[in-house]
């Protein structure tokens, strides 16, 4: 399993807990594809990711993200690993 896959596997239960229990997380997924991924759930998602993965994400970093792949890259840059 690659480092990216490991981070994705850490993220999937967080996304499922906040947005949709049946969500299958993939790197090309973005909020426009998930009806329940609205602005409120996005904030909750960020807080959960920060708490569960022990990372701090800035507003500027988050504003530049276009999909899950870019989130995985950002988390890896911040030291999140398998």
C-alpha angles and dihedrals in degrees: 000000000000123000089252092054090049092053090046090053090052091050098046097073090047092052091045092051094051106031116017130346090216096049115132106208118218132168094247093053118115136174094263089067095053116064094200093051096095131150095274093049089046090059092047089048092053092049091049092048091050093048099042097041097036096235135127118223122195125220090244092053092049094046091060096053116107101173146356092276091062090048090053090050091049092049091049090051087054091054102261108151141164 
